[in-house]
Amino acid sequence: MNDTIGNSTTVRTRIAPSPTGFLHLGTARTALYSWAYARHFGGQFVLRIEDTDVARSTQDSVQQILESMHWLGLTYDEGPIYQMQRLERYHAVVAQMIAAGTAYRCYCTPEELDAMREAQRARGEKTRYDGRWRPAPGKVLPPVPAGVQPVVRFANPEHGVVTWDDLVKGPISISNQEIDDLIILRPAPEGAPAGTLGVPTYNFAVVVDDWDMRITHVFRGDEHINNTPWQINIFRALGAPLPQFGHCPIILGDDGLKLSKRRGAVSVTAYQEAGYLPEAMLNYLARLGWSHGDTELFTVDQMVQWFDGTHLAKSPAQWDPAKLAWVNAHYIKQADDTRLAGLVQQQLASRGVQAADLDMLTRAATLFKDRCSTVVELADWTEMLFVPVAAGAEDLQTHVTDAVKPALRTLRDGLAEAPWDKAGIAAAMKAALAAHQLKMPQLAPAVRVLVCGRAQTPSVDAVLALFARETVLQRLQSV
């Protein structure tokens, strides 16, 4: 049965995170694939917020999701669309399904369901709903118990096989005898105001949403494979065209276990705070499950050009922090220095360091960025321009020796009068070296330790030129 949406239809993809926590890396990768696929084919990308888990959904999580999408640059054409604002639509579809005989009310209490499963386990059977409230020709249903709010169940086909050609994994088939009659609508929570509508379950709401929003292609994690047969059967019960499904393997942590919200995965925005660039995150996430030949580094525009839904990996990818740092270092080297200066300014502000001189920050970014894999590291280098430094006792003892101190005093006097640029500073240093018959490897580390708080930096004249003259003179005053 070929009832999928035709190739001539405009491509429409979506990302549908649940606001019960932060946008994690797996969802960000799915969002990237969905966005890139829509952009590749000139289609539309939809953001839907699946907030039917009322007890756990929060507005803070919604805000974090929106901020993550914005930071990554994954612009959506429609949305955000909230499921809890669509309850009347779900109820209307449920009513149609009950009238058509593809759904029914079930009055089982939790205690009855527990007893049912226990009896099945005792008989060595797979635990599943036994269909006691499912209507059938000639079947007499139990009397409706007083005071029990029913759920609504989908009348899943009892025979046959659900088959689809997965965009990632190829043909998949699951027997209908492996799945039971799914609950599609639960009653309003206890204590809810009178007239409150019941809440749809995930597998039902997602079908109605994808149908209404004309979604043609669904990329998601392969933990959803077991949900897909139910969803396909509901699509068919509604007479709705099927989207094409692509189930991407999970991302493993560096310990080889699944990377997840509950297992130490940090949010997308945490990587922003840690000094990663969005283009680096997109590049790295894309390669965790997709490839274009052996190309490791590529722009977002190149990915859109290449991402046609093929070359998606069938095996799990492993998160590699060192590889991400390498990718990020590449993009920092390529980044505009003024942009980096603004990001460093934000990093310093988060530390309580006011660094308003963007020209100084830009020049610092130019000098230090080749040594950095994150903006945080770039801020670490730059912070010394604005706050006092404290050299380590070992560095002071090793480099600021009695043999060097006279030359440092001569250099300080020379710097007080020298043109304040790299050439002027270099000339003052050469004069101090000549006056005291020293070599640069003797003087330069001492200057670095006193002015920068560290013995290793780029060319010392270039570094000193970043500082205000008064700061350098003050830090050399201690000798």
Secondary structure, DSSP 8 states (H G I E B T S, - for coil): ---B--TTS--EEEE---SSS---HHHHHHHHHHHHHHHHTT-EEEEEE----TTT--HHHHHHHHHHHHHHT---SEEEEEGGG-HHHHHHHHHHHHHHTSEEEE---HHHHHHHHHHHHHTT-------TT---TT-------TT---EEEE---SSSEEEEEETTTEEEEEEGGGS---EEEE---TT--TT---EE-HHHHHHHHHHHTT--EEEEEGGGGGGHHHHHHHHHHHT--B-EEEEE--EE-TTSSB--TTTT---HHHHHHTT--HHHHHHHHHHSSB-STT-----HHHHHHH-SS-SB-SS-EE--HHHHHHHHHHHHHHS-HHHHHHHHHHHHHHTT-----HHHHHHHHHHHGGG-SSHHHHHHHHGGGTS-----HHHHHHHS-TTTHHHHHHHHHHHHHS-SSHHHHHHHHHHHHHHHT--HHHHHHHHHHHHHSSS--S-HHHHHHHS-HHHHHHHHTT-
